[in-house]
Amino acid sequence: MLTYFEAAVIGAVQGVTELFPISSLGHSVLIADWLGGDWKALTGHCETCGGAAYLAFVVVLHVATALALLCYYWRDWLAMVSGFAATLRTGRAETVPQRLAWLIVIATVPVAVLGTLLDHSLHVLFGAPVYAGIFLTLNGVVLVVGEGLRRRNEPTLAEYGRRFARRQTRAAALPRQRDRPLAALGARDAVVIGLTQTGALLTGFSRAGLTMVGGLWRGLEREHAAKFAFLLATPAILGAGLLELPELTGPEIVAVRGPVLVGALVSGASSALAVRFLEKYFRTRTLLPFAVYCVVAGVLSVIRFR
């Protein structure tokens, strides 16, 4: 049975690690095995890395994280939804919200397609903790590569304004004008960033981390890459959670609805704190501390579970 304490701890871990570039799914596997005992029994380590009740619980936590992101960026989403509707009427994407809306749609397609086809199979194939340790280590390496890409692109960052003007995009509606570089991305950039996000289907790779690296690859600053990652994560996480809604009606989840609610509240609160912290963090700091953590934690996990 899932206790209130276990639900609160797992909810806090999921809420933070989903947005920090260190893999929430990898931590959900590794932490349970490192702690052992009741924690390991809770996740089950059956074919899908958990029992039915635990999987349903994880779905609730992910939905809570997506709702926290929606609330945090509600002005941006309101502007993008209304902008998207306007483009359907006019056939043109001219403002910042309109272009951002289409970029999010384009970047979401790869994970929507590949996630539907491969998500369950990959979790079955690579659900063991040793694989999570290997992929977590590789996630750290990818973050280091992302920092290298950012330094390589640094001389061209001033081109954002000119790119934006060449595409005849008018800055409007979004509350912060620093979002203009995001709207200067093209459809090809969105596809590339969306493809990087699909790497998170492997347990141990971070959705946020890979998406940020994809943004750095396409020339974004860390701050803009992080925001695009959080905006892009919202429909992906929420969509995956909604697809699993039938899991929430089973008798296993009904029996622990109290702890599940507590876990969801903690997950949503920790996600809101995490996104607030990371937005400020990436204005002046790098991915390297997260990379070091992933490599150290991943290598130790591989040694422990090999």
Disulfide bonds with the S-S distance in Angstrom:
none
